[in-house]
Amino acid sequence: MAGLTNDWLPALQSQFREPYYKELYQFITKEYQTQVIYPPADDIFNALHLTPLSEVKVVILGQDPYHNTHQAHGLSFSVPPDQKDLPPSLINIYRELHDDVGCRMPDNGCLVGWAKQGVLLLNTVLTVRAHQPASHQGHGWEKFTDAIIEAVNRQDRPIVFMLWGSHAQTKIPMLTNPKHLILTAPHPSPLSAYRGFFGCRHFSKCNEFLAAHGQTPINWQIEDTGNTQSS
């Protein structure tokens, strides 16, 4: 579990001394030694490495990492740039981006460009066994990521929270800072996208809010890498 070196460290340092985190660390260490676990250990904290606390403008909250081979890389909804088969939820996010703000469909699913602009792509559980969704729930990650959400909530500047689906929306009681904007919609999964994710216009609403508060809007267009996208 690669250590934190940016301004997340002082915000989260107390968590590393908590009994639950010591148990989580022992559990995760053994899992990586005995099972196939995603994402790679060095990528677990990519969301925090790529988006320092002081630069967070937007939070997009996921649940588990992707559990299929070579998909998870530490950012919610994102896959590595050489992954040609895009997850259905991400394809639906791209569809809404096209309809909302005119983004063209890119040839890859790597959202690092968002993270570098201040979009915290956070899953509430940061690891998973291969092909076993939810296998690392209930082992302590939820307490740790709640501490992340609480640290963002305490920031004294307007931040947008995009909460897609019932799981993400359970975090609403934690978001007590009136400066922030909370946007809710069904999850972009094919099971629920047609119930209101399509047409939610979260991306344009986010940018309108940021601009109204003197912040640079997010460039939502993901650049092509030259991959040939699978249908």
VOGU-523490 format. One record per residue: x, y, z of N, C-alpha, C in turn. Coordinates in pm, whole numbers, plus 50000, padded with zeros to 5 digits. Layout:
BEGIN
XYZXYZXYZ ...
***
This chain:
BEGIN
500864988150000500005000050000500895012450000 501055018349881501965029649865501545041249954 502515047050024502225057350121501855070650057 501185079050135500805092350090501935102150116 502145111250022503225120950038502725135250023 501475137349979500995151049960500155155550080 499305165450060498585171250174497465162550228 497225150850168496305141250230496925135250357 498235134750363498875128050477498495134450610 498645147650630498235153250759496735151950784 495925152050678494475150850696494065136950741 494845126850704494465112850728495395105650825 496445112450870497475105750949496925098751073 495935104951136495375098851257494715085551228 494205083651105493555071051070494545059451073 495785062051034496775051351027497115045751165 496795053251270497065048651407495865041951472 494735041851403493525035951458493585020651452 493015013851551493014999151549492394993351422 491314999451372490674993951252491634994151134 492475004651124493375005551009494484995251018 494954992651139495974982251156495424968651114 494174965951151493544953351110493344952950958 492924964250901492754965050757494074962550685 495124968750735496444967250673496884952550674 496674945950786497054931850797496214923250701 494934926250694494044918750604494464920650459 494684933250419495034936050281496384930050245 497344930950335498664925250309498574910250282 497804903250365497644888850345496904885850215 495894893850182495144891850058496054892949936 496914902949934497824904549820498834893049813 499144887249926500094876149928499464862949883 498144861549900497504848549881496424848349773 496014859949723494934860749626495344870249513 494554870149407494704880349303493804892049341 494414903549365493694915149416493854926749318 492774934249300492804946349218492444958349304 493014970049274494024972749172495394967849219 496444969049136497794966249186498074974449312 498854968849402499044975249533499534989649522 500384992349426500925005949411499875015949362 498725010949315497685019749262496545022349361 496585016249479495445017149571495045031549598 496035040249621495765053949660495925063749544 495765059049420495945067949306495045080149309 493805078449355492885089849360493465101049447 494115097349557494695107249647496005112649593 496795104049530498065108549473497835118749361 496835116449278496605124749160495825137449191 495065137449300494205148849333494455152949478 495415161749503495665166349640494415172549701 494315171649832493145176849903492915191549871 493975199349867493825213749844493335217049704 493365207149612492975209549473491635203249437 490975196549533489705189949502488635200349468 488035198749351486905206949310485615198949303 485775186149270484635177249244484935163749305 483915157149360484045143449407483055134849331 483545124349265482675114349203482905101349278 481855096649344481985085649439481535072549377 482445062749376482115049349334482035039949454 481925027049429481805017349538483035008249540 483004996949471484154987849461485004991249339 486294987849342487054988049218486504977649120 486784979548992486454969148894487174956148932 486494944848915487054932048961487524923248846 487454928248723487954920448610489394924048579 490054915448502491494916848478491844930148413 492844936948470493434948948412492404959948388 491504961848484490574972948474490804983148585 490864978648710490994988048822492394994048827 492465007248847493775013548868493685024948970 492745023649063492705032649177491855045049160 491105046049054490215057449029488815052149000 487815057449067486455052749044486055054948898 485425044748841484875044548705485925044348595 487195046348627488265047348527488925033848503 489455032048382490265020348349491565025148284 492615016948285493885021048223493705024548075 494565033048021494375037947884494475027147777 495135015947807495245005447706494134995047716 493174997347806492044988147820491004991647713 490824982647618489964985847504488474983347532 488164974047620486774971047650486324979647767 485534989847738485114999147842483944993547921 483954995048054482834990248135481544997448096 480404990448105479134996448063478805009448136 479105010348265478815022748339479595034448282 480845032048244481665042748189481155046948051 480735037347972480145040747842478925049647862 478115046647963476935054947990477325068848040 478385069848117478895082948159479295090948035 479975084647942480385091447820479165095747737 478135087447736476905091247663476295103847722 476235104347855475675116147920476555128347898 477875126347899478785137447870478535143047730 478315134147634478045138647497476755146647492 475715141347553474415147947547474385160847629 475165161347737475135172847827476055184047781 477315180747755478285191347725478985189447590 478535179647511479025178347375480335171047360 480795163947464482055156447452481905145047353 482905143347268482875131847178483305119347255 482895107847205483265095147267484745092347245 485555091547352486985088747334487235073947308 488485070747275488835056947245489375049547368 489255055647486489785049347606488955053847727 489175046947838488415049747959489255055048073 490385061048042491285065948146490895080048187 490515081748313490015094648363491075102448439 492345099048420493425106148489493365121148459 492965124648337492855138748302491895146348391 490815139748433489895146048529490555147548665 491225136748709491845136948841492855148248853 493595150848747494615161248750494015175248750 492715176248718492035189148723491295191448854 491365181748946490705183549073489445175249093 489245164949011488115155949028488585143849108 488135142849232488515131649318487645119649283 488275109749222487565097749175487735086849280 486845087349380487005079349501486025067849507 486545055749526485695044449563485605043649715 484475038649767484345037549912485085025349966 485355015349880486225003949912487335004149807 488585002949850489695005749759490354993349700 489934981349741490504969049685489394958749669 489694948349590488714937749566489454925349516 488934913449551489464901149492489024900049346 489894894349266489574892349125488264884649112 487354890149033486094883648995485174880849115 485404888049226484544886449344484104900149393 483094906049330482654919349372482244919549518 482534930649583482194933049724482994924449821 484044917549773484774908249859485594915149967 485874928049953486634935250055485784945450130 484484944650114483604953250193483594948450338 483434957850430483304954450571484594951150643 485744954550581487034951850645487744964550691 487104975950675487694988350725487864999350623 487834995850495488005006450395486945017250409 485725013350445484635023150453484935033950556 485535030150669485895040150770486965049550716 487915044050645488995052150590488465062050485 487635057250394487135066150290486105075950346 485405072350453484575082350521485425093750574 486605090550625487525100950673487975109950558 488145104250439488475112250322487335121750289 486105116350287484935124750256484775135850359 484995132550486484885142550592485935153550575 487135149650533488195159550511487815169050397 487215163650292486765172250182485625181250228 484695175750303483565183550353484035195650434 485155194150506485645205050591486345216150512 486615213950386487325224150308486485236850295 487125248150315486415260950319486335267150180 485765259450086485575264549950484485255849885 483825260949783482745253149719483285241049644 482715229449671483095216849606481815209749562 481875203249447480715196249392480835181349424 479785175649479479715161249503478695155249406 479155146049322478265138749231478025124949292 476825122649337476485110249408475505102349322 476025091849259475255083949166474875070649231 473595068449249473125055949305472955056549456 472225046849508471845046949650473055045649742 474055037949702475225036349789475925049649810 476205056749702476875069749714476015079449794 474715078649778473825088249844473685085849994 474155074350043474175072350188475165081950256 476045088250180477035097550236476495111650253 475275114250206474725127850213474725133450355 474355125850461474385131650596475755136550639 476825131650578478165136150612478495149650552 477745153750452478075165850375477305177550433 477885183550535477205193650615477625207850582 478605209550494479105222850463478205229550360 477545240750396476605247050302477255252850178 478595253750174479275258950055479245249049940 479055236249972479165225849869477865223849793 477985218449672476835214849590476725199649585 475565194149619475345179749616474405176649500 474905168849405474105164449290473845149549303 472605145449288472255131249299471555126549172 471785114049139471155107649023471255092649041 470465084848967470675070348966472085067048916 472515054848945473825050248903473875048848751 475045051248688475135049648542475145035248493 475015025548582474905011648541473765009848441 473915000348347472794997548255471504994148326 471584989248450470374985748524469574998048567 470235009648576469545021348632469725034248554 470585034248452470895046848383469655053348322 468715045148274467525050848210466495055748311 466775053848440465855058748543466165072948587 467095079448518467365093248553468825097348548 469745087848528471115092248507471225099448374 470665093348269470635100448141469735112548156 470285124048122469535136448135469745143848266 470605138348355470815145048484471605158048469 472405159148365473175171248333474115175248447 474665165548515475555168648627476825175748582 477305172748464478585178348421478465193348391 477385197248325477175211548300476795218848429 476005212548514475645218748641476885221048728 477775211348726479025212548800479825224548750 480005225548620480815236348566480175249948587 478845250548578478155263248606478395267548750 478365258048842478595260948984480025265649007 480985258548949482385262448966482625276448910 482115279048790482325292148729481675303148812 480495300348867479795310348947480555313749075 481425304649117482215306849238483675309949206 483925314449084485245319349049486295308749027 485865296249001486815285448978486795281248832 487915275848787488005271248649487155258748631 486235258648534485435246548510486315234748467 485755222948478486455210648438486335208848287 487435205648222487395201248083487105186348084 485875182548054485435168748066485875159947950 486395165847843486775157747726488005149247757 487855136147745488985126947757489665125847620 490965127647621491705127547494491925113247444 491955111747314492195098647253493655094447274 493865081247279495215075847288495625068447160 494675066547069494955058846948494435044746955 493805041047069493185027747079491995026846983 491685014746945490445012146870489415007246970 488375014946991487405011447096486524999847052 486294990647145485364979747120483944984647141 483014978547071481624982547087481004974947201 
***
